[in-house]
Amino acid sequence: QVHLVDTGGGLVQAGGSLRLSCVASGLTFDNYYMGWFRQPPGKEREFVAAFSDKPTTIYTDSVKGRITISRDNAKNTVYLQMDSLKPEDTAMYYCAARFLSSISWRYWGQGTLVTVSS
């Protein structure tokens, strides 16, 4: 059984930083692209960042230069380092896993809440 556990959310002031973590179990981590999505209050879920084929990492425009995705395959963990946070980054953040040959994000974490105060 596959589990993705998201942690690291919290309340931070604008300009601050947070690092989210997502630990995966029940899957062969190397065989999956990992990504992060977010759902702001009252809005649809949106893409934030992910590993891919080429280019190897992709980001939505609004977070470029402020947010970095990374992974530690030895720990089955993907991270989202978020710097220079803005109030509009406030959202529930979810990690997700997509099999290398698939276009669909199959597995999802439970989410971790990030709140950025102005």
Biopython code that builds the backbone (N, CA, C, O; Angstrom):
import numpy as np
from Bio.PDB.StructureBuilder import StructureBuilder

atoms = [
    (1, "GLN", "N", (0.852, -1.189, 0.000)),
    (1, "GLN", "CA", (0.000, 0.000, 0.000)),
    (1, "GLN", "C", (0.888, 1.239, 0.000)),
    (1, "GLN", "O", (1.821, 1.362, 0.794)),
    (2, "VAL", "N", (0.572, 2.144, -0.908)),
    (2, "VAL", "CA", (1.389, 3.352, -1.061)),
    (2, "VAL", "C", (0.904, 4.439, -0.113)),
    (2, "VAL", "O", (-0.295, 4.679, 0.026)),
    (3, "HIS", "N", (1.859, 5.085, 0.533)),
    (3, "HIS", "CA", (1.551, 6.227, 1.391)),
    (3, "HIS", "C", (2.521, 7.349, 1.079)),
    (3, "HIS", "O", (3.725, 7.134, 0.936)),
    (4, "LEU", "N", (1.973, 8.554, 0.975)),
    (4, "LEU", "CA", (2.773, 9.770, 0.889)),
    (4, "LEU", "C", (2.388, 10.627, 2.083)),
    (4, "LEU", "O", (1.215, 10.954, 2.258)),
    (5, "VAL", "N", (3.361, 10.992, 2.902)),
    (5, "VAL", "CA", (3.090, 11.764, 4.108)),
    (5, "VAL", "C", (3.774, 13.119, 4.001)),
    (5, "VAL", "O", (5.000, 13.226, 3.993)),
    (6, "ASP", "N", (2.932, 14.155, 3.920)),
    (6, "ASP", "CA", (3.424, 15.531, 3.800)),
    (6, "ASP", "C", (3.555, 16.149, 5.178)),
    (6, "ASP", "O", (2.664, 16.016, 6.017)),
    (7, "THR", "N", (4.669, 16.823, 5.407)),
    (7, "THR", "CA", (4.863, 17.562, 6.654)),
    (7, "THR", "C", (5.609, 18.858, 6.371)),
    (7, "THR", "O", (6.136, 19.067, 5.278)),
    (8, "GLY", "N", (5.642, 19.728, 7.386)),
    (8, "GLY", "CA", (6.458, 20.926, 7.296)),
    (8, "GLY", "C", (5.702, 22.228, 7.138)),
    (8, "GLY", "O", (6.308, 23.299, 7.163)),
    (9, "GLY", "N", (4.411, 22.159, 6.979)),
    (9, "GLY", "CA", (3.630, 23.374, 6.860)),
    (9, "GLY", "C", (3.577, 24.142, 8.164)),
    (9, "GLY", "O", (4.006, 23.652, 9.208)),
    (10, "GLY", "N", (3.047, 25.349, 8.093)),
    (10, "GLY", "CA", (2.928, 26.163, 9.289)),
    (10, "GLY", "C", (2.603, 27.597, 8.952)),
    (10, "GLY", "O", (2.307, 27.937, 7.807)),
    (11, "LEU", "N", (2.663, 28.429, 9.969)),
    (11, "LEU", "CA", (2.400, 29.862, 9.823)),
    (11, "LEU", "C", (3.736, 30.596, 9.760)),
    (11, "LEU", "O", (4.600, 30.406, 10.617)),
    (12, "VAL", "N", (3.894, 31.422, 8.755)),
    (12, "VAL", "CA", (5.131, 32.168, 8.574)),
    (12, "VAL", "C", (4.802, 33.567, 8.074)),
    (12, "VAL", "O", (3.805, 33.768, 7.380)),
    (13, "GLN", "N", (5.633, 34.520, 8.426)),
    (13, "GLN", "CA", (5.432, 35.883, 7.940)),
    (13, "GLN", "C", (5.915, 36.008, 6.503)),
    (13, "GLN", "O", (6.772, 35.245, 6.055)),
    (14, "ALA", "N", (5.370, 36.957, 5.802)),
    (14, "ALA", "CA", (5.809, 37.232, 4.438)),
    (14, "ALA", "C", (7.314, 37.479, 4.426)),
    (14, "ALA", "O", (7.853, 38.172, 5.288)),
    (15, "GLY", "N", (7.974, 36.898, 3.432)),
    (15, "GLY", "CA", (9.420, 36.990, 3.345)),
    (15, "GLY", "C", (10.148, 35.843, 4.011)),
    (15, "GLY", "O", (11.355, 35.680, 3.830)),
    (16, "GLY", "N", (9.432, 35.055, 4.773)),
    (16, "GLY", "CA", (10.033, 33.934, 5.485)),
    (16, "GLY", "C", (10.176, 32.699, 4.616)),
    (16, "GLY", "O", (9.898, 32.713, 3.417)),
    (17, "SER", "N", (10.623, 31.626, 5.265)),
    (17, "SER", "CA", (10.903, 30.380, 4.563)),
    (17, "SER", "C", (10.274, 29.192, 5.284)),
    (17, "SER", "O", (10.072, 29.211, 6.498)),
    (18, "LEU", "N", (9.978, 28.177, 4.514)),
    (18, "LEU", "CA", (9.537, 26.889, 5.035)),
    (18, "LEU", "C", (10.104, 25.802, 4.124)),
    (18, "LEU", "O", (10.335, 26.022, 2.935)),
    (19, "ARG", "N", (10.320, 24.630, 4.708)),
    (19, "ARG", "CA", (10.679, 23.472, 3.895)),
    (19, "ARG", "C", (9.670, 22.365, 4.145)),
    (19, "ARG", "O", (9.515, 21.882, 5.267)),
    (20, "LEU", "N", (8.995, 21.979, 3.088)),
    (20, "LEU", "CA", (8.050, 20.882, 3.166)),
    (20, "LEU", "C", (8.763, 19.577, 2.823)),
    (20, "LEU", "O", (9.688, 19.552, 2.011)),
    (21, "SER", "N", (8.318, 18.506, 3.452)),
    (21, "SER", "CA", (8.861, 17.183, 3.184)),
    (21, "SER", "C", (7.729, 16.226, 2.855)),
    (21, "SER", "O", (6.606, 16.384, 3.334)),
    (22, "CYS", "N", (8.029, 15.249, 2.045)),
    (22, "CYS", "CA", (7.062, 14.214, 1.702)),
    (22, "CYS", "C", (7.800, 12.887, 1.675)),
    (22, "CYS", "O", (8.684, 12.669, 0.846)),
    (23, "VAL", "N", (7.430, 12.012, 2.584)),
    (23, "VAL", "CA", (8.050, 10.693, 2.662)),
    (23, "VAL", "C", (7.130, 9.672, 2.005)),
    (23, "VAL", "O", (5.949, 9.575, 2.339)),
    (24, "ALA", "N", (7.681, 8.924, 1.079)),
    (24, "ALA", "CA", (6.899, 7.924, 0.350)),
    (24, "ALA", "C", (7.236, 6.523, 0.847)),
    (24, "ALA", "O", (8.385, 6.223, 1.169)),
    (25, "SER", "N", (6.224, 5.680, 0.903)),
    (25, "SER", "CA", (6.427, 4.274, 1.253)),
    (25, "SER", "C", (5.512, 3.426, 0.397)),
    (25, "SER", "O", (4.486, 3.899, -0.093)),
    (26, "GLY", "N", (5.890, 2.154, 0.217)),
    (26, "GLY", "CA", (5.061, 1.245, -0.548)),
    (26, "GLY", "C", (5.259, 1.328, -2.043)),
    (26, "GLY", "O", (4.508, 0.706, -2.795)),
    (27, "LEU", "N", (6.248, 2.077, -2.496)),
    (27, "LEU", "CA", (6.539, 2.139, -3.922)),
    (27, "LEU", "C", (8.044, 2.181, -4.127)),
    (27, "LEU", "O", (8.803, 2.471, -3.202)),
    (28, "THR", "N", (8.466, 1.885, -5.354)),
    (28, "THR", "CA", (9.879, 1.981, -5.702)),
    (28, "THR", "C", (10.139, 3.426, -6.104)),
    (28, "THR", "O", (9.845, 3.844, -7.224)),
    (29, "PHE", "N", (10.687, 4.163, -5.178)),
    (29, "PHE", "CA", (10.755, 5.630, -5.299)),
    (29, "PHE", "C", (11.443, 6.062, -6.587)),
    (29, "PHE", "O", (11.012, 7.023, -7.224)),
    (30, "ASP", "N", (12.496, 5.373, -6.975)),
    (30, "ASP", "CA", (13.250, 5.767, -8.170)),
    (30, "ASP", "C", (12.410, 5.688, -9.437)),
    (30, "ASP", "O", (12.749, 6.312, -10.443)),
    (31, "ASN", "N", (11.327, 4.933, -9.402)),
    (31, "ASN", "CA", (10.503, 4.738, -10.599)),
    (31, "ASN", "C", (9.402, 5.778, -10.750)),
    (31, "ASN", "O", (8.545, 5.669, -11.626)),
    (32, "TYR", "N", (9.436, 6.786, -9.886)),
    (32, "TYR", "CA", (8.370, 7.788, -9.901)),
    (32, "TYR", "C", (8.930, 9.196, -9.998)),
    (32, "TYR", "O", (9.927, 9.542, -9.365)),
    (33, "TYR", "N", (8.250, 10.002, -10.818)),
    (33, "TYR", "CA", (8.445, 11.443, -10.735)),
    (33, "TYR", "C", (7.630, 11.940, -9.547)),
    (33, "TYR", "O", (6.509, 11.488, -9.312)),
    (34, "MET", "N", (8.204, 12.864, -8.814)),
    (34, "MET", "CA", (7.511, 13.443, -7.672)),
    (34, "MET", "C", (7.210, 14.909, -7.946)),
    (34, "MET", "O", (7.953, 15.589, -8.653)),
    (35, "GLY", "N", (6.114, 15.381, -7.377)),
    (35, "GLY", "CA", (5.742, 16.765, -7.591)),
    (35, "GLY", "C", (5.001, 17.335, -6.401)),
    (35, "GLY", "O", (4.615, 16.620, -5.476)),
    (36, "TRP", "N", (4.813, 18.644, -6.451)),
    (36, "TRP", "CA", (4.044, 19.357, -5.438)),
    (36, "TRP", "C", (2.942, 20.167, -6.108)),
    (36, "TRP", "O", (3.145, 20.785, -7.152)),
    (37, "PHE", "N", (1.784, 20.146, -5.486)),
    (37, "PHE", "CA", (0.634, 20.937, -5.906)),
    (37, "PHE", "C", (0.142, 21.708, -4.692)),
    (37, "PHE", "O", (0.528, 21.422, -3.559)),
    (38, "ARG", "N", (-0.714, 22.688, -4.944)),
    (38, "ARG", "CA", (-1.293, 23.423, -3.824)),
    (38, "ARG", "C", (-2.716, 23.830, -4.154)),
    (38, "ARG", "O", (-3.089, 23.966, -5.319)),
    (39, "GLN", "N", (-3.497, 24.020, -3.110)),
    (39, "GLN", "CA", (-4.872, 24.485, -3.273)),
    (39, "GLN", "C", (-5.095, 25.662, -2.342)),
    (39, "GLN", "O", (-5.253, 25.486, -1.134)),
    (40, "PRO", "N", (-5.107, 26.861, -2.903)),
    (40, "PRO", "CA", (-5.385, 28.044, -2.086)),
    (40, "PRO", "C", (-6.825, 28.021, -1.588)),
    (40, "PRO", "O", (-7.663, 27.337, -2.176)),
    (41, "PRO", "N", (-7.132, 28.750, -0.524)),
    (41, "PRO", "CA", (-8.504, 28.767, -0.001)),
    (41, "PRO", "C", (-9.503, 29.211, -1.059)),
    (41, "PRO", "O", (-9.343, 30.267, -1.672)),
    (42, "GLY", "N", (-10.524, 28.409, -1.268)),
    (42, "GLY", "CA", (-11.574, 28.762, -2.201)),
    (42, "GLY", "C", (-11.222, 28.623, -3.670)),
    (42, "GLY", "O", (-11.984, 29.055, -4.534)),
    (43, "LYS", "N", (-10.074, 28.023, -3.963)),
    (43, "LYS", "CA", (-9.635, 27.905, -5.357)),
    (43, "LYS", "C", (-9.356, 26.446, -5.716)),
    (43, "LYS", "O", (-9.366, 25.561, -4.860)),
    (44, "GLU", "N", (-9.111, 26.225, -6.992)),
    (44, "GLU", "CA", (-8.795, 24.890, -7.479)),
    (44, "GLU", "C", (-7.342, 24.535, -7.148)),
    (44, "GLU", "O", (-6.501, 25.410, -6.943)),
    (45, "ARG", "N", (-7.079, 23.256, -7.102)),
    (45, "ARG", "CA", (-5.705, 22.795, -6.914)),
    (45, "ARG", "C", (-4.877, 23.164, -8.141)),
    (45, "ARG", "O", (-5.352, 23.085, -9.274)),
    (46, "GLU", "N", (-3.642, 23.564, -7.898)),
    (46, "GLU", "CA", (-2.768, 24.000, -8.987)),
    (46, "GLU", "C", (-1.391, 23.391, -8.838)),
    (46, "GLU", "O", (-0.962, 23.023, -7.745)),
    (47, "PHE", "N", (-0.720, 23.298, -9.956)),
    (47, "PHE", "CA", (0.629, 22.748, -9.998)),
    (47, "PHE", "C", (1.626, 23.754, -9.422)),
    (47, "PHE", "O", (1.498, 24.959, -9.641)),
    (48, "VAL", "N", (2.618, 23.250, -8.685)),
    (48, "VAL", "CA", (3.677, 24.107, -8.157)),
    (48, "VAL", "C", (5.028, 23.740, -8.776)),
    (48, "VAL", "O", (5.672, 24.581, -9.404)),
    (49, "ALA", "N", (5.451, 22.500, -8.602)),
    (49, "ALA", "CA", (6.776, 22.094, -9.068)),
    (49, "ALA", "C", (6.822, 20.577, -9.187)),
    (49, "ALA", "O", (6.057, 19.872, -8.528)),
    (50, "ALA", "N", (7.714, 20.082, -10.022)),
    (50, "ALA", "CA", (7.823, 18.637, -10.183)),
    (50, "ALA", "C", (9.126, 18.271, -10.864)),
    (50, "ALA", "O", (9.754, 19.080, -11.547)),
    (51, "PHE", "N", (9.507, 17.032, -10.654)),
    (51, "PHE", "CA", (10.562, 16.439, -11.445)),
    (51, "PHE", "C", (9.938, 15.902, -12.725)),
    (51, "PHE", "O", (8.800, 15.433, -12.736)),
    (52, "SER", "N", (10.700, 15.982, -13.788)),
    (52, "SER", "CA", (10.214, 15.503, -15.063)),
    (52, "SER", "C", (11.384, 14.958, -15.855)),
    (52, "SER", "O", (12.487, 14.801, -15.332)),
    (53, "ASP", "N", (11.128, 14.667, -17.138)),
    (53, "ASP", "CA", (12.168, 14.099, -17.976)),
    (53, "ASP", "C", (13.111, 15.197, -18.449)),
    (53, "ASP", "O", (14.251, 15.281, -17.993)),
    (54, "LYS", "N", (12.655, 16.002, -19.327)),
    (54, "LYS", "CA", (13.452, 17.123, -19.831)),
    (54, "LYS", "C", (12.538, 18.317, -19.997)),
    (54, "LYS", "O", (11.618, 18.251, -20.812)),
    (55, "PRO", "N", (12.737, 19.410, -19.269)),
    (55, "PRO", "CA", (13.794, 19.608, -18.280)),
    (55, "PRO", "C", (13.557, 18.754, -17.038)),
    (55, "PRO", "O", (12.454, 18.248, -16.832)),
    (56, "THR", "N", (14.566, 18.597, -16.229)),
    (56, "THR", "CA", (14.449, 17.694, -15.104)),
    (56, "THR", "C", (13.589, 18.239, -13.979)),
    (56, "THR", "O", (13.027, 17.465, -13.204)),
    (57, "THR", "N", (13.476, 19.551, -13.874)),
    (57, "THR", "CA", (12.563, 20.139, -12.903)),
    (57, "THR", "C", (11.756, 21.223, -13.607)),
    (57, "THR", "O", (12.275, 21.933, -14.469)),
    (58, "ILE", "N", (10.517, 21.343, -13.244)),
    (58, "ILE", "CA", (9.641, 22.359, -13.800)),
    (58, "ILE", "C", (8.910, 23.054, -12.661)),
    (58, "ILE", "O", (8.614, 22.455, -11.627)),
    (59, "TYR", "N", (8.628, 24.334, -12.877)),
    (59, "TYR", "CA", (7.985, 25.160, -11.863)),
    (59, "TYR", "C", (6.898, 26.007, -12.514)),
    (59, "TYR", "O", (7.001, 26.389, -13.680)),
    (60, "THR", "N", (5.864, 26.290, -11.743)),
    (60, "THR", "CA", (4.910, 27.267, -12.217)),
    (60, "THR", "C", (5.562, 28.646, -12.132)),
    (60, "THR", "O", (6.404, 28.883, -11.265)),
    (61, "ASP", "N", (5.183, 29.538, -13.010)),
    (61, "ASP", "CA", (5.876, 30.822, -13.137)),
    (61, "ASP", "C", (5.894, 31.619, -11.835)),
    (61, "ASP", "O", (6.880, 32.291, -11.534)),
    (62, "SER", "N", (4.827, 31.550, -11.075)),
    (62, "SER", "CA", (4.709, 32.402, -9.894)),
    (62, "SER", "C", (5.682, 32.035, -8.769)),
    (62, "SER", "O", (5.858, 32.814, -7.833)),
    (63, "VAL", "N", (6.312, 30.866, -8.849)),
    (63, "VAL", "CA", (7.224, 30.456, -7.779)),
    (63, "VAL", "C", (8.672, 30.384, -8.241)),
    (63, "VAL", "O", (9.561, 30.137, -7.425)),
    (64, "LYS", "N", (8.930, 30.590, -9.508)),
    (64, "LYS", "CA", (10.293, 30.492, -10.016)),
    (64, "LYS", "C", (11.213, 31.463, -9.300)),
    (64, "LYS", "O", (10.892, 32.639, -9.125)),
    (65, "GLY", "N", (12.371, 30.944, -8.887)),
    (65, "GLY", "CA", (13.339, 31.760, -8.182)),
    (65, "GLY", "C", (13.119, 31.826, -6.686)),
    (65, "GLY", "O", (13.981, 32.317, -5.958)),
    (66, "ARG", "N", (11.978, 31.340, -6.211)),
    (66, "ARG", "CA", (11.679, 31.383, -4.776)),
    (66, "ARG", "C", (11.513, 29.985, -4.172)),
    (66, "ARG", "O", (11.732, 29.792, -2.976)),
    (67, "ILE", "N", (11.134, 29.032, -4.985)),
    (67, "ILE", "CA", (10.807, 27.693, -4.498)),
    (67, "ILE", "C", (11.639, 26.682, -5.266)),
    (67, "ILE", "O", (11.789, 26.783, -6.483)),
    (68, "THR", "N", (12.189, 25.688, -4.535)),
    (68, "THR", "CA", (13.046, 24.675, -5.125)),
    (68, "THR", "C", (12.585, 23.288, -4.702)),
    (68, "THR", "O", (12.381, 23.016, -3.519)),
    (69, "ILE", "N", (12.426, 22.421, -5.688)),
    (69, "ILE", "CA", (12.084, 21.029, -5.401)),
    (69, "ILE", "C", (13.363, 20.210, -5.415)),
    (69, "ILE", "O", (14.244, 20.428, -6.247)),
    (70, "SER", "N", (13.456, 19.274, -4.496)),
    (70, "SER", "CA", (14.600, 18.375, -4.459)),
    (70, "SER", "C", (14.135, 17.022, -3.932)),
    (70, "SER", "O", (13.031, 16.890, -3.403)),
    (71, "ARG", "N", (14.989, 16.033, -4.087)),
    (71, "ARG", "CA", (14.615, 14.703, -3.610)),
    (71, "ARG", "C", (15.842, 13.975, -3.090)),
    (71, "ARG", "O", (16.964, 14.212, -3.538)),
    (72, "ASP", "N", (15.606, 13.090, -2.142)),
    (72, "ASP", "CA", (16.647, 12.227, -1.601)),
    (72, "ASP", "C", (16.157, 10.801, -1.795)),
    (72, "ASP", "O", (15.340, 10.313, -1.015)),
    (73, "ASN", "N", (16.647, 10.136, -2.823)),
    (73, "ASN", "CA", (16.153, 8.801, -3.138)),
    (73, "ASN", "C", (16.488, 7.791, -2.041)),
    (73, "ASN", "O", (15.762, 6.814, -1.853)),
    (74, "ALA", "N", (17.583, 8.022, -1.320)),
    (74, "ALA", "CA", (17.956, 7.112, -0.238)),
    (74, "ALA", "C", (16.948, 7.167, 0.906)),
    (74, "ALA", "O", (16.801, 6.204, 1.659)),
    (75, "LYS", "N", (16.255, 8.296, 1.034)),
    (75, "LYS", "CA", (15.280, 8.471, 2.109)),
    (75, "LYS", "C", (13.838, 8.438, 1.597)),
    (75, "LYS", "O", (12.899, 8.666, 2.360)),
    (76, "ASN", "N", (13.668, 8.154, 0.309)),
    (76, "ASN", "CA", (12.315, 8.156, -0.287)),
    (76, "ASN", "C", (11.568, 9.448, 0.035)),
    (76, "ASN", "O", (10.385, 9.429, 0.375)),
    (77, "THR", "N", (12.271, 10.557, -0.076)),
    (77, "THR", "CA", (11.713, 11.834, 0.346)),
    (77, "THR", "C", (11.887, 12.889, -0.735)),
    (77, "THR", "O", (12.930, 12.970, -1.385)),
    (78, "VAL", "N", (10.857, 13.689, -0.915)),
    (78, "VAL", "CA", (10.920, 14.851, -1.783)),
    (78, "VAL", "C", (10.670, 16.081, -0.924)),
    (78, "VAL", "O", (9.854, 16.056, -0.002)),
    (79, "TYR", "N", (11.377, 17.147, -1.236)),
    (79, "TYR", "CA", (11.308, 18.378, -0.461)),
    (79, "TYR", "C", (10.813, 19.529, -1.336)),
    (79, "TYR", "O", (10.919, 19.501, -2.562)),
    (80, "LEU", "N", (10.278, 20.525, -0.670)),
    (80, "LEU", "CA", (9.941, 21.782, -1.333)),
    (80, "LEU", "C", (10.449, 22.899, -0.441)),
    (80, "LEU", "O", (9.845, 23.217, 0.583)),
    (81, "GLN", "N", (11.564, 23.491, -0.840)),
    (81, "GLN", "CA", (12.129, 24.617, -0.108)),
    (81, "GLN", "C", (11.468, 25.888, -0.608)),
    (81, "GLN", "O", (11.543, 26.214, -1.792)),
    (82, "MET", "N", (10.829, 26.595, 0.289)),
    (82, "MET", "CA", (10.086, 27.792, -0.095)),
    (82, "MET", "C", (10.687, 28.998, 0.616)),
    (82, "MET", "O", (10.676, 29.077, 1.844)),
    (83, "ASP", "N", (11.204, 29.925, -0.159)),
    (83, "ASP", "CA", (11.809, 31.150, 0.366)),
    (83, "ASP", "C", (11.029, 32.358, -0.142)),
    (83, "ASP", "O", (10.243, 32.261, -1.084)),
    (84, "SER", "N", (11.264, 33.487, 0.498)),
    (84, "SER", "CA", (10.608, 34.740, 0.103)),
    (84, "SER", "C", (9.100, 34.525, -0.054)),
    (84, "SER", "O", (8.500, 34.927, -1.051)),
    (85, "LEU", "N", (8.520, 33.900, 0.924)),
    (85, "LEU", "CA", (7.098, 33.552, 0.837)),
    (85, "LEU", "C", (6.225, 34.800, 0.803)),
    (85, "LEU", "O", (6.535, 35.828, 1.405)),
    (86, "LYS", "N", (5.131, 34.669, 0.082)),
    (86, "LYS", "CA", (4.173, 35.751, -0.081)),
    (86, "LYS", "C", (2.813, 35.299, 0.441)),
    (86, "LYS", "O", (2.549, 34.099, 0.498)),
    (87, "PRO", "N", (1.954, 36.228, 0.819)),
    (87, "PRO", "CA", (0.609, 35.831, 1.276)),
    (87, "PRO", "C", (-0.131, 34.975, 0.241)),
    (87, "PRO", "O", (-0.920, 34.103, 0.604)),
    (88, "GLU", "N", (0.123, 35.224, -1.028)),
    (88, "GLU", "CA", (-0.559, 34.435, -2.059)),
    (88, "GLU", "C", (-0.051, 33.006, -2.176)),
    (88, "GLU", "O", (-0.599, 32.213, -2.941)),
    (89, "ASP", "N", (0.986, 32.673, -1.427)),
    (89, "ASP", "CA", (1.447, 31.283, -1.359)),
    (89, "ASP", "C", (0.643, 30.477, -0.339)),
    (89, "ASP", "O", (0.811, 29.263, -0.228)),
    (90, "THR", "N", (-0.223, 31.154, 0.397)),
    (90, "THR", "CA", (-1.052, 30.464, 1.377)),
    (90, "THR", "C", (-1.927, 29.415, 0.691)),
    (90, "THR", "O", (-2.681, 29.727, -0.231)),
    (91, "ALA", "N", (-1.815, 28.170, 1.153)),
    (91, "ALA", "CA", (-2.539, 27.071, 0.523)),
    (91, "ALA", "C", (-2.281, 25.780, 1.278)),
    (91, "ALA", "O", (-1.389, 25.697, 2.124)),
    (92, "MET", "N", (-3.075, 24.785, 0.956)),
    (92, "MET", "CA", (-2.764, 23.416, 1.366)),
    (92, "MET", "C", (-1.843, 22.849, 0.287)),
    (92, "MET", "O", (-2.163, 22.892, -0.900)),
    (93, "TYR", "N", (-0.715, 22.327, 0.706)),
    (93, "TYR", "CA", (0.267, 21.793, -0.228)),
    (93, "TYR", "C", (0.239, 20.267, -0.194)),
    (93, "TYR", "O", (0.210, 19.651, 0.871)),
    (94, "TYR", "N", (0.248, 19.675, -1.388)),
    (94, "TYR", "CA", (0.181, 18.230, -1.527)),
    (94, "TYR", "C", (1.348, 17.736, -2.365)),
    (94, "TYR", "O", (1.663, 18.317, -3.404)),
    (95, "CYS", "N", (1.987, 16.667, -1.918)),
    (95, "CYS", "CA", (2.935, 16.021, -2.811)),
    (95, "CYS", "C", (2.196, 14.942, -3.594)),
    (95, "CYS", "O", (1.137, 14.468, -3.183)),
    (96, "ALA", "N", (2.769, 14.573, -4.713)),
    (96, "ALA", "CA", (2.151, 13.582, -5.580)),
    (96, "ALA", "C", (3.232, 12.776, -6.288)),
    (96, "ALA", "O", (4.367, 13.225, -6.446)),
    (97, "ALA", "N", (2.848, 11.572, -6.709)),
    (97, "ALA", "CA", (3.776, 10.678, -7.386)),
    (97, "ALA", "C", (3.181, 10.230, -8.715)),
    (97, "ALA", "O", (2.003, 9.886, -8.811)),
    (98, "ARG", "N", (4.024, 10.244, -9.723)),
    (98, "ARG", "CA", (3.605, 9.824, -11.063)),
    (98, "ARG", "C", (4.615, 8.804, -11.576)),
    (98, "ARG", "O", (5.817, 9.069, -11.571)),
    (99, "PHE", "N", (4.141, 7.645, -12.017)),
    (99, "PHE", "CA", (5.026, 6.644, -12.568)),
    (99, "PHE", "C", (5.725, 7.223, -13.793)),
    (99, "PHE", "O", (5.148, 8.028, -14.524)),
    (100, "LEU", "N", (6.965, 6.811, -14.011)),
    (100, "LEU", "CA", (7.794, 7.416, -15.048)),
    (100, "LEU", "C", (7.136, 7.411, -16.421)),
    (100, "LEU", "O", (7.298, 8.361, -17.187)),
    (101, "SER", "N", (6.402, 6.362, -16.738)),
    (101, "SER", "CA", (5.814, 6.248, -18.076)),
    (101, "SER", "C", (4.368, 6.725, -18.123)),
    (101, "SER", "O", (3.686, 6.549, -19.132)),
    (102, "SER", "N", (3.909, 7.319, -17.049)),
    (102, "SER", "CA", (2.513, 7.759, -16.983)),
    (102, "SER", "C", (2.418, 9.278, -17.047)),
    (102, "SER", "O", (3.370, 9.983, -16.712)),
    (103, "ILE", "N", (1.260, 9.779, -17.482)),
    (103, "ILE", "CA", (1.039, 11.224, -17.476)),
    (103, "ILE", "C", (0.150, 11.629, -16.311)),
    (103, "ILE", "O", (-0.082, 12.818, -16.093)),
    (104, "SER", "N", (-0.347, 10.655, -15.564)),
    (104, "SER", "CA", (-1.277, 10.945, -14.469)),
    (104, "SER", "C", (-0.589, 10.854, -13.111)),
    (104, "SER", "O", (0.236, 9.971, -12.873)),
    (105, "TRP", "N", (-0.940, 11.775, -12.237)),
    (105, "TRP", "CA", (-0.438, 11.739, -10.865)),
    (105, "TRP", "C", (-1.306, 10.754, -10.091)),
    (105, "TRP", "O", (-2.481, 11.007, -9.822)),
    (106, "ARG", "N", (-0.698, 9.630, -9.743)),
    (106, "ARG", "CA", (-1.492, 8.528, -9.204)),
    (106, "ARG", "C", (-1.656, 8.577, -7.692)),
    (106, "ARG", "O", (-2.727, 8.268, -7.171)),
    (107, "TYR", "N", (-0.611, 8.959, -6.997)),
    (107, "TYR", "CA", (-0.657, 8.931, -5.537)),
    (107, "TYR", "C", (-0.502, 10.337, -4.970)),
    (107, "TYR", "O", (0.236, 11.165, -5.505)),
    (108, "TRP", "N", (-1.210, 10.582, -3.881)),
    (108, "TRP", "CA", (-1.237, 11.917, -3.292)),
    (108, "TRP", "C", (-1.025, 11.834, -1.786)),
    (108, "TRP", "O", (-1.452, 10.884, -1.129)),
    (109, "GLY", "N", (-0.355, 12.850, -1.260)),
    (109, "GLY", "CA", (-0.246, 12.996, 0.176)),
    (109, "GLY", "C", (-1.522, 13.592, 0.747)),
    (109, "GLY", "O", (-2.439, 13.964, 0.014)),
    (110, "GLN", "N", (-1.560, 13.674, 2.057)),
    (110, "GLN", "CA", (-2.764, 14.171, 2.738)),
    (110, "GLN", "C", (-2.789, 15.691, 2.803)),
    (110, "GLN", "O", (-3.818, 16.289, 3.115)),
    (111, "GLY", "N", (-1.658, 16.309, 2.508)),
    (111, "GLY", "CA", (-1.591, 17.770, 2.498)),
    (111, "GLY", "C", (-1.014, 18.338, 3.783)),
    (111, "GLY", "O", (-1.152, 17.766, 4.865)),
    (112, "THR", "N", (-0.368, 19.471, 3.629)),
    (112, "THR", "CA", (0.147, 20.217, 4.776)),
    (112, "THR", "C", (-0.121, 21.693, 4.520)),
    (112, "THR", "O", (0.137, 22.198, 3.427)),
    (113, "LEU", "N", (-0.637, 22.379, 5.527)),
    (113, "LEU", "CA", (-1.129, 23.741, 5.359)),
    (113, "LEU", "C", (-0.014, 24.761, 5.556)),
    (113, "LEU", "O", (0.700, 24.742, 6.559)),
    (114, "VAL", "N", (0.117, 25.636, 4.590)),
    (114, "VAL", "CA", (1.048, 26.755, 4.665)),
    (114, "VAL", "C", (0.246, 28.045, 4.709)),
    (114, "VAL", "O", (-0.576, 28.307, 3.831)),
    (115, "THR", "N", (0.488, 28.845, 5.732)),
    (115, "THR", "CA", (-0.181, 30.128, 5.867)),
    (115, "THR", "C", (0.871, 31.216, 5.969)),
    (115, "THR", "O", (1.726, 31.188, 6.855)),
    (116, "VAL", "N", (0.804, 32.171, 5.060)),
    (116, "VAL", "CA", (1.760, 33.269, 5.030)),
    (116, "VAL", "C", (1.032, 34.545, 5.405)),
    (116, "VAL", "O", (0.107, 34.969, 4.712)),
    (117, "SER", "N", (1.449, 35.149, 6.495)),
    (117, "SER", "CA", (0.808, 36.382, 6.946)),
    (117, "SER", "C", (1.530, 37.600, 6.384)),
    (117, "SER", "O", (2.740, 37.580, 6.160)),
    (118, "SER", "N", (0.766, 38.647, 6.165)),
    (118, "SER", "CA", (1.352, 39.875, 5.592)),
    (118, "SER", "C", (1.846, 40.806, 6.675)),
    (118, "SER", "O", (2.366, 41.881, 6.375)),
]
sb = StructureBuilder()
sb.init_structure("model")
sb.init_model(0)
sb.init_chain("A")
sb.init_seg("    ")
for serial, (resi, resn, name, xyz) in enumerate(atoms, 1):
    if name == "N":
        sb.init_residue(resn, " ", resi, " ")
    sb.init_atom(name, np.array(xyz, "f"), 0.0, 1.0, " ", f" {name:<3s}", serial, name[0])
structure = sb.get_structure()
